[in-house]
Amino acid sequence: MAQSVRGVIARGKGLPVELTTIVVPDPGPGDAVVRIQACGVCHTDYHYREGGISDDYPFLLGHEAAGVVESVGEGVTDVAPGDFVVLNWRAVCGDCRACRRGRPQYCFDTHNASRKMTLEDGTELSPALGIGAFADKTLVAAGQCTKVDPAASPAAVGLLGCGVMAGLGAAVNTGNVGRGDTVAVIGCGGVGCAAVAGARLAGAAKIIAVDIDPAKLETAKGIGATHTVNSRESDPVEAIRELTGGFGADVVIEAVGRPETYEQAFYARDLAGTVVLVGVPTPEMKLELPLLDVFGRGGSLKSSWYGDCLPSRDFPMLTDLYLQGRLDLDAFVTETIALDGVEAAFHRMEKGEVLRSVVEL
């Protein structure tokens, strides 16, 4: 039977978010209803609010979440009521050309719930990244639910659903950081700090954090950076080269998403090194690089989408590392808030005052 619960929606660009009543239908075939326990406040939710992703208002915001499966629809076998899960926005299809070639992390036909959540008047909601987890409960495709150890803190492991996985995966999966590598991370917000944590987890010998904010650099140092560079005070390319024997880093991760910082990443890497773009650019941005430099410097220029993760593989493993004390996900939780605190959390996020505000329910 359909349920009426609280949810945070965005009705239009520039308008404050609104806590209102939403209707969650029974799960259809392949669906699951999840009772949300915690959900991080991510920049992507803000982009939805501002119309930066689409204009399909009203949006039900929130996507970086963990909770407990309440009910499942016909044909669901991978999760059951009572399972503790982290939600993901890549329910793989198993049948596209990527999945058939054994590369489900690149699935080209991911899917969401078969039914729509609505407002009380029947207006259909667009759930952020197919999840919509700033709510007491949400309806998702069962493939968006990944079972993890229930001993883990929902506020911490829920962050694997987006930002932490994006940054950590950019280092471990996309950048293939290995033992003894030198790594530079440009931009030390939540995603950049997660890339620092990923480089540390992979055994990098030197991890150089670059930002214009001294507070963010201190945070990055606490998470695993061995050196910091304030790029407002010194040229980051020269600083990174100086810290790497004049050569540049083996892997440079750009976690800002701007042409200027991407160019810095390009020239701050060693010959045959790797650049990973995980920062999200806006549609009007353009990049100009001498083609001869692209050719002559060799190596790889990669983009990391969701950290090239496979949730069924990565979420349980990273949760286990968290429980073993080898991955400090708690360090990313700056504050916990109630559902009615999302708008204020957006403002703190835009000012760079938090790594993550996390809604707890």
Secondary structure, 3 states (H helix, E strand, C coil): CCEEEEEEEECCCCCCCEEEEEEECCCCCCEEEEEEEEEECCHHHHHHHCCCCCCCCCEECCCEEEEEEEEECCCCCCCCCCCEEEECCCECCCCCHHHHCCCHHHCCCCECCCCCCEECCCCECEEHHHCCCCECEEEEEHHHEEECCCCCCHHHHHHHHCHHHHHHHHHHHHCCCCCCCEEEEECCCHHHHHHHHHHHHCCCCEEEEEECCHHHHHHHHHHCCCEEEECCCCCHHHHHHHHCCCCCEEEEEECCCCHHHHHHHHHHEEEEEEEEECCCCCCCCCCCCCHHHHHHCCCEEEECCHHHCCHHHHHHHHHHHHHCCCCCHHHHCCEEECHHHHHHHHHHHHCCCCCCEEEEC
